[in-house]
């Protein structure tokens, strides 16, 4: 399954890559290979953190705790860095399409990405820019365009 995770990563399908790594970490933990399971889970957590997928981080940490791979006081969470300068190229493209009023399925189709990846990128952008709604995101993009 780690090969599957690597394959998805190479394709840019990060959500699927992280999901495959969680599955692999679970299988390793169930076979008593806790060191390798820990490493595999942490690779998934890194991807989820890059995507701003806090719910998936929580679920993965819970899975690690249940399988004895993560100590209760251990923190795998990485802080999300805020600001326009932290947006990746794909996040900027998606943000532009959101500001143009496009829905997630339209954005996914236009960029040839799975809808779920688009959803995670938008969530990550919203965390980075400290906005709570698409409308706030659109306003931030508009204000940024006016300022430049």
Secondary structure as UniProt FT lines:
FT   HELIX           2..10
FT   TURN            11..12
FT   HELIX           14..30
FT   TURN            31..32
FT   HELIX           34..51
FT   HELIX           54..66
FT   TURN            67..68
FT   TURN            72..73
FT   HELIX           84..86
FT   HELIX           89..99
FT   TURN            100..101
FT   HELIX           104..111
FT   HELIX           115..128
FT   TURN            129..130
FT   HELIX           134..147
//
